[in-house]
């Protein structure tokens, strides 16, 4: 019998070291911490997913805008090329009353003139014919219709 009271005293001391009512209370903050961490992680993932989706929509909009601007740039480049074509330049020059220039003369480094300059005149045949000039009546190609002028070296 002497052992039973000793076991009872030992159980009482163990009960004092590990209180049963307090064990339930110590577990509650841990569970709340885990639930808060999981909830915060899920909310963080939701925010991250929303930000990525918004970025994808912005990227799609910017790609569409880039495509539209590239198309516009190409159309403008075609317009520039059409306006700067020799035929278009010649047609616009004629509309402004300009005539083709004559043969040029060049100055040598020693100051001598090379070539014989000729004045600009309306009667000369242009080097580049406008499309409307091609459809009009063409002059006959004879040996006297186009004067042959070549610059003479040393003059």
Helices and strands as residue ranges (DSSP letters): H 2-17, H 20-83, H 86-95, E 106-107, E 113-114, H 131-135
